[in-house]
Amino acid sequence: MRYAYYPGCSLLSSAKEYDASVRLVFARLGIELVDIEDWNCCGAVHAEGEGVINLPARNLALAEAQGLNKVVAPCSGCYRNLRRASKAVAGDKAVRRQVNATLPAGLELQGDVDVLHPLYVLLTEYGLDKIKAQVVRPLSEWKVASYYGCMLTRPKDVFDSTERPQGLDALMAVLGAQVVDYPYKAKCCGGALAISHSQVTARLSGNVLSSAKERGADVITLACPMCHTALDLYQAKAAQAMEREIDLPVLYFTQLMGLALGIEARQLGFERHVVSPRAQLVRLGV
């Protein structure tokens, strides 16, 4: 299994632990990730007009130029943007022509390039049974609440439900964790408003954190750097907004996979989190 890899801006800066854990887990499973050369920002939440499609589509053309027609994008925002562009180009010849007109000489998007989040690679192309067979350190001591946020299940298609997603829960169960169901798993955390309207982010992320905490979770897992910022970095503000203590570690799902697959904790970047998971790691015997 071989895929083009699009890290995006966050995984090489604020979310280095996510990048490291994705690479380590995929290598452990025998899945090859090939970095897209000269990739550019997908536009995040700020791109407007034709840039909404053109910026991410350039990365698709770069992947195709490297002989790869499947792209893995770990950031949920990048995944949403690149997948939206891939579907737009595949569904409209006029959009493809417009995109190709903006590309530099020698670069052209000729075929259809599929975009996958690493979660969906694991669920639909690798398989939960194969993952389960390689678990050497079950997460049986952890009650894990999966957080999907706004973008992981969009654009709406075959992978998961936008209202009641289950993919992360299914993966956590295979890793041996006690899966916690809670009503805010797919509600917005306000991550995009963290700088401009921090109190809104504090309230929205507080709702998510409090909901998981009330259902007994001792860890939240997710797949989005922006959501991680809202739930981890802003957790103290969220606690103030909710007028309660929270103290709930927020970890990337590939960090949990790494632990379950026997990768050393020191390689997975747990020290980078604001809310320390040390107590949970000790309980797991790490």
N, C-alpha and C positions, 0 to 999 in steps of 0.2 A: 504494500500500500504506500503510495507516494503522492504527496500534495504540495502545492505551492503554499508558502507560509507568509501571511501578512500580519506583522506584529502591531502595526499602528503606533501612534505617538505615545500612548499611555504605557504600553508594555515595555518600552525602552526608557521610561522615566519613573513615574509614580507607582507603576505596577510591575516592577522588575521581578517580584516574587511570582507573579502570575506567568510571566514569560518563561522564567526558569522552570517552573513546575510543569507547564505545558510541554516544554521540550524534553524534560526528564521522563515524564509519564509516557509520552508518545515513543520515545526511544526504548523505554522498558518494554512496551508492547510491540515493538518492531515496526512502528509506523514512521515512515521517513517524511520529514518536513524540509522543504527546500525554500530558503528565503528568496522572496521576490527582490530582484536587484533594482535599485534606484526607485523604490516605492515612494509614494507621496501621501500626504494626509488625505483622508477620505472626505474631509469637509466637516466632520463632527456634527454639531447641531447648528453650525453657523453658515454653511453654504447656502447660496440662494441662486435662483434662476437655473441656467444650464449647468452651473457648477455642481448642482445636486447630483447630476448623473455623470458629468464629464470627469470630475475629480476621481471618484471611485472607479470609473470605467477605465481610466488610464492604467490602473493597477491590474485590471483584468487583462488588458492588452499585453502588459509586461509579463504576466504569468504565462500567457499563451505563447509569447515569443521565446520563453524558456521551455516550451514543449509540454506545459502542464495546463490541463483544462478544469482542474478542481482547486479551489482556493480555500484554505482554512484561515478564519479570522476570529481570534479568541475574544476580543472586545465586543460586547453585545452591540454597541453603537456602530462600530466599524462593520460588524457582520450585517446589521440592518442596512447600512448605506451601500455596501458592496453588493449585497443580495438584491436590493431594490434596483440597482443599476444593471445587474446581470439580467434580471427579469424584464426590465424596460428594453434593453438592447435585443434580447431574444424575441420579444413580442412585437417589435415595431421596426421595420427596415429603415424608416425615416430617422428614427432615433439612432440607429447604428451608423447611418451615413453622417449624421450630425456629429456624433462622437468621433468618428474617424477623421472628420475634417479638422478637428482640434488637435489631433495627435501629431507629434513630430514626424518628419520624413523617415520612412523605414519602419514605422510602427503602425500596425493596423489590427483591429479586432475583427478577426475573420470568422471564427466560430462562436459557439455558446460556451461560456465559462461558468461552471457551477460554483456557488459560494456556500460553504458549510461552516457552522460553528463547531468547534472541537467536540462539544457535547453531542451533537448530532452525528458526527463521524463515529463516535464511540457507540452510540445507540443503534444507528441504522446501518453502518458499513462494517464496523468491527464486531459488535455483538456483546450483550451483557453476559452471556454464558462463558465466553472466552475471558472476559475480565474476571468473573467470579473464580474461574479456575486458577487465576494467578494471585489471588488475595492471600497474603501470608500474615498480615496483621489486621484482623477484623476490627472495625471501629465499634465494637459491641458496647463499649463503655460510654459512647457519646449519643446524646439525643440531638439530632441534627434537623434544623429547619431550613429547607431550601427556599431561596429567594430568587424569583425570576425577573422581577422588574418589568419595565415597559417594552424593552426592545428585543429580548431574547426570542420571543415568540412572534416577531414581526419581521418582514411582511407575512401576513397570515398564509400558511400553506400546509403541507402534509406533516410537518414534524411534531407539532404539539398544539394544544388548545390555547388560545389567547386568554381565555377566562379561567380555565381550570387546568393549567399545565401540570404534567406529571413526570417529565423526563428526568429532572434532577432527583426527584424522589426515588424513581426506579433505580437510578445509579447508586444512590446512597444506601438503598436496601441491599444491593448486591455487595457493597463494601462492608456490610454487616452492621451498619449504624441503625439506631432506633429512629425511624422517620417521624418527624413531628408535623402534623397538619395544622395549619392556622389560616385565618381568613385573609390576611394581608400579603400572601405570598406573591401575588401578581399586581399589587397596588404600587403606584409611583412613589419613589423615595424622595423626589424633589432634587435629585442630584444636579440637574441642569441649572437649577436656581441657586446653587450653593454660594456663589459670589454675589449675585445681584439681589437675592432675597433670602438671606441665610436663615431668617426666622421661619420662613415657609418650609425650607428644607428641614430645619430642626423639628418642626411639627410633623411633617410627613414621614420623615425617617423615624421619629419617635413612635408613630403609630405602628410602623412595621416591627420595630424592635420590641415594643411593649407587647404586641400581639404574639410574637414568637416566645417571648419570655413567659407570658401568662400560660402558654400551652406546655411549658416545661423544658423548652430548648436550652441547651447549654452551649450551642454553637450555631451560627448561621453560615450557610455556604451559598456562594453566588458565582456569577460568571461575567461581571461587568465592572471595570475600574471606576466608572462614574458612580455606580451604586455603592461600591466599596468606600469611596470617599465620603458619601453621605452617611453611611451606616457605621463606619469605623472612625474616620477623622472627626466627624461631627457628632459622635455619640454623646460626648459630654454636654453639648448644646441641646441635643435631643432629650437627654435626661432632665435638664433644667426645664425644658418646655413641657415635659410630661409630669414634672414634679415627682420623680421617682428615680431610684437607683436602677441601672440597667446592667452594666458590666457584662456584655455579651460579645465574645470574640466573633469576628466576621472574617471568614477564610474563603479563599478561592477553591472551587470544587476540585481542581487539579492538585492542590496541596493535600486535600484529604485523600485523593486517589494515590498520591505519592506515598503517604504514610501506609495505606492499606497494601500497597504493592511492595513494601519493604525498602523504599528509598529512605536514606538517612534524613532525619528532620532538619539537620543543619544545612542541607542542600536546598530546602524548600522555602526558605525566607520567612519563617515565622516571626523572627525578631523585627521585621519591618512593620508589623501591625501596631497601631496605637493602643488598642485594647488587647493586652497580652493573652495568648492562649496557653500560657505556661501551666496553669492548674489543670487544664484539660489534657495537655500532653503528658503530664505526670500521671494522671489517672489512667492513661492509655499505656503507661509503662515506657514512655519515650524519654 
